[in-house]
Amino acid sequence: MSGGITATDRNHERAMRRRIIEELTYPRMMLLANLAVEECPQNRYFNPARSACQNCEQGEECHWLNCNDDFSVLARMPMKALLESILFCIDYVDAESTRANHNVKRCACESCAWVRKARRLAREYSDSAQRQ
């Protein structure tokens, strides 16, 4: 065995990339709906140099959206960064569900179902990356 990346490995990574990018659609819509754009002096453009962004309660979410809002950027993003992105979204949607008094393990709502599906996907990718 040569230890190199095979065509099967590349195909699997492409498929995982596509699935992760698709899964990022739901939290992106949720983040956009939850951001108070009318109160933002930057018009939802995160600028880490601005004190308004540094002190904003929604700074982390806004920063994520600015870095992950373009699908073409996601298509070129390293897989490690995509995994970090979906993990951020899992935490965000899970926190929103918990704040709404949902039990993410048992609730059938769209948010809780998304968290469970995204966790399985992240685990699947992590497990396959360890095998390579």
C-alpha beads as a LAMMPS data file, in Angstrom:
LAMMPS data file: protein, C-alpha beads

132 atoms
131 bonds

1 atom types
1 bond types

-500.0 500.0 xlo xhi
-500.0 500.0 ylo yhi
-500.0 500.0 zlo zhi

Masses

1 110.0

Atoms # bond

1 1 1 0.000 0.000 0.000
2 1 1 1.446 3.366 -1.016
3 1 1 -0.223 5.441 1.707
4 1 1 -1.274 8.086 -0.826
5 1 1 -4.731 9.455 -1.378
6 1 1 -6.724 7.229 -3.706
7 1 1 -9.455 8.211 -6.146
8 1 1 -11.947 6.619 -3.748
9 1 1 -10.644 8.822 -0.919
10 1 1 -10.972 11.942 -3.102
11 1 1 -14.504 10.980 -4.126
12 1 1 -15.447 10.380 -0.509
13 1 1 -14.010 13.755 0.513
14 1 1 -15.887 15.511 -2.300
15 1 1 -19.115 13.826 -1.212
16 1 1 -18.524 14.795 2.423
17 1 1 -17.734 18.383 1.402
18 1 1 -20.999 18.577 -0.560
19 1 1 -23.018 17.127 2.325
20 1 1 -21.463 19.498 4.881
21 1 1 -22.050 22.528 2.638
22 1 1 -25.671 21.459 2.151
23 1 1 -26.136 21.070 5.905
24 1 1 -24.833 24.592 6.495
25 1 1 -27.883 25.999 4.703
26 1 1 -30.253 25.588 7.657
27 1 1 -28.097 27.316 10.296
28 1 1 -27.218 30.074 7.790
29 1 1 -30.941 30.832 7.381
30 1 1 -31.422 30.689 11.145
31 1 1 -28.496 33.029 11.784
32 1 1 -29.728 35.503 9.189
33 1 1 -33.214 35.463 10.699
34 1 1 -31.874 35.989 14.230
35 1 1 -29.428 38.831 13.533
36 1 1 -30.738 42.281 14.341
37 1 1 -29.560 43.945 11.125
38 1 1 -31.444 47.181 11.742
39 1 1 -29.383 47.766 14.903
40 1 1 -26.044 47.030 13.244
41 1 1 -23.880 50.069 12.413
42 1 1 -21.890 47.858 10.013
43 1 1 -25.014 46.605 8.176
44 1 1 -24.139 42.995 9.097
45 1 1 -20.575 43.263 7.794
46 1 1 -18.275 42.034 10.544
47 1 1 -15.206 44.203 10.994
48 1 1 -12.965 42.988 13.844
49 1 1 -11.249 46.390 14.009
50 1 1 -14.496 48.204 14.870
51 1 1 -15.357 48.466 18.553
52 1 1 -19.041 48.064 17.636
53 1 1 -18.239 44.559 16.319
54 1 1 -15.878 43.715 19.186
55 1 1 -18.566 44.539 21.749
56 1 1 -21.569 43.199 19.860
57 1 1 -23.482 40.287 21.392
58 1 1 -23.957 38.869 17.889
59 1 1 -20.345 39.331 16.805
60 1 1 -19.493 35.652 16.644
61 1 1 -22.567 34.815 14.589
62 1 1 -22.017 37.797 12.288
63 1 1 -18.358 36.852 11.820
64 1 1 -19.353 33.275 10.935
65 1 1 -21.850 34.526 8.353
66 1 1 -19.271 36.820 6.775
67 1 1 -16.778 33.970 6.463
68 1 1 -19.272 31.320 5.325
69 1 1 -21.978 33.108 3.380
70 1 1 -20.635 32.400 -0.094
71 1 1 -20.976 28.821 -1.342
72 1 1 -18.036 29.274 -3.719
73 1 1 -15.808 30.067 -0.721
74 1 1 -17.067 26.945 1.061
75 1 1 -16.248 24.824 -1.976
76 1 1 -12.577 25.866 -1.711
77 1 1 -12.336 25.849 2.067
78 1 1 -10.083 23.168 3.634
79 1 1 -12.072 20.268 5.064
80 1 1 -10.781 21.031 8.566
81 1 1 -12.265 24.543 8.320
82 1 1 -15.562 23.148 6.997
83 1 1 -15.699 20.756 9.932
84 1 1 -15.063 23.644 12.328
85 1 1 -17.825 25.564 10.590
86 1 1 -20.409 22.840 11.018
87 1 1 -19.330 22.325 14.638
88 1 1 -19.907 26.042 15.275
89 1 1 -23.364 25.713 13.721
90 1 1 -24.179 22.633 15.770
91 1 1 -23.336 24.567 18.929
92 1 1 -25.362 27.570 17.773
93 1 1 -28.521 25.665 16.777
94 1 1 -28.252 23.445 19.872
95 1 1 -28.013 26.547 22.100
96 1 1 -31.011 28.146 20.378
97 1 1 -33.009 24.930 20.817
98 1 1 -32.017 24.651 24.463
99 1 1 -32.945 28.301 25.010
100 1 1 -36.395 27.432 23.593
101 1 1 -36.653 24.567 26.156
102 1 1 -36.316 21.806 23.563
103 1 1 -34.713 18.464 24.336
104 1 1 -32.440 18.089 21.311
105 1 1 -32.198 14.320 21.779
106 1 1 -35.961 13.786 21.677
107 1 1 -37.628 16.789 20.051
108 1 1 -38.949 16.357 16.509
109 1 1 -38.746 20.030 15.506
110 1 1 -36.639 21.076 12.526
111 1 1 -33.849 22.601 14.632
112 1 1 -33.416 19.610 16.920
113 1 1 -33.579 17.178 14.004
114 1 1 -30.936 19.270 12.206
115 1 1 -28.612 19.130 15.238
116 1 1 -28.862 15.340 15.401
117 1 1 -28.264 14.959 11.652
118 1 1 -25.344 17.410 11.655
119 1 1 -23.723 15.655 14.636
120 1 1 -23.917 12.331 12.793
121 1 1 -22.380 13.931 9.701
122 1 1 -19.539 15.537 11.690
123 1 1 -18.849 12.211 13.427
124 1 1 -18.930 10.362 10.112
125 1 1 -16.424 12.767 8.593
126 1 1 -14.135 12.666 11.655
127 1 1 -14.207 8.868 11.708
128 1 1 -13.402 8.631 7.988
129 1 1 -10.597 11.207 8.284
130 1 1 -8.995 9.184 11.084
131 1 1 -9.019 6.046 8.927
132 1 1 -7.104 7.809 6.133

Bonds

1 1 1 2
2 1 2 3
3 1 3 4
4 1 4 5
5 1 5 6
6 1 6 7
7 1 7 8
8 1 8 9
9 1 9 10
10 1 10 11
11 1 11 12
12 1 12 13
13 1 13 14
14 1 14 15
15 1 15 16
16 1 16 17
17 1 17 18
18 1 18 19
19 1 19 20
20 1 20 21
21 1 21 22
22 1 22 23
23 1 23 24
24 1 24 25
25 1 25 26
26 1 26 27
27 1 27 28
28 1 28 29
29 1 29 30
30 1 30 31
31 1 31 32
32 1 32 33
33 1 33 34
34 1 34 35
35 1 35 36
36 1 36 37
37 1 37 38
38 1 38 39
39 1 39 40
40 1 40 41
41 1 41 42
42 1 42 43
43 1 43 44
44 1 44 45
45 1 45 46
46 1 46 47
47 1 47 48
48 1 48 49
49 1 49 50
50 1 50 51
51 1 51 52
52 1 52 53
53 1 53 54
54 1 54 55
55 1 55 56
56 1 56 57
57 1 57 58
58 1 58 59
59 1 59 60
60 1 60 61
61 1 61 62
62 1 62 63
63 1 63 64
64 1 64 65
65 1 65 66
66 1 66 67
67 1 67 68
68 1 68 69
69 1 69 70
70 1 70 71
71 1 71 72
72 1 72 73
73 1 73 74
74 1 74 75
75 1 75 76
76 1 76 77
77 1 77 78
78 1 78 79
79 1 79 80
80 1 80 81
81 1 81 82
82 1 82 83
83 1 83 84
84 1 84 85
85 1 85 86
86 1 86 87
87 1 87 88
88 1 88 89
89 1 89 90
90 1 90 91
91 1 91 92
92 1 92 93
93 1 93 94
94 1 94 95
95 1 95 96
96 1 96 97
97 1 97 98
98 1 98 99
99 1 99 100
100 1 100 101
101 1 101 102
102 1 102 103
103 1 103 104
104 1 104 105
105 1 105 106
106 1 106 107
107 1 107 108
108 1 108 109
109 1 109 110
110 1 110 111
111 1 111 112
112 1 112 113
113 1 113 114
114 1 114 115
115 1 115 116
116 1 116 117
117 1 117 118
118 1 118 119
119 1 119 120
120 1 120 121
121 1 121 122
122 1 122 123
123 1 123 124
124 1 124 125
125 1 125 126
126 1 126 127
127 1 127 128
128 1 128 129
129 1 129 130
130 1 130 131
131 1 131 132
